[in-house]
Amino acid sequence: MDTEVSKELPRHGGNIVTIFITSLSAAIVVAGGFGIVFQAAILAAAARLGLGSTFLWAGSAVNAVLTLWLAMWTFARSWHVERRLKAGLEVDEPKLSILANFRGS
């Protein structure tokens, strides 16, 4: 029985479909959770404080924009990290730019 430890590091990641599904799932979970919680806070504030429909519509619009940005950023970041890990590179510091995550590894 061989008790030698392999010197090769195991490769991470799968094919492009696996990376896409992983990134999409992460985006749905993170942004979906944020959007639901933030929308609940907007609805509660409008109902409890009597802020009216203008606050409700404005808050919902802000929530939609933030949730959409967070979903796109999470997808881009997950895609970037999965590509780096597949290439055997270390995970780098996150950037707030969505496009920066789609640029080269």
Secondary structure, 3 states (H helix, E strand, C coil): CCCCCCCCCCCCCCCHHHHHHHHHHHHHHHHHHHHHHHHHHHHHHHHHHCCHHHHHHHHHHHHHHHHHHHHHHHHHHHHHHHHHHHCCCCCCCCCCCHHHHHCCC
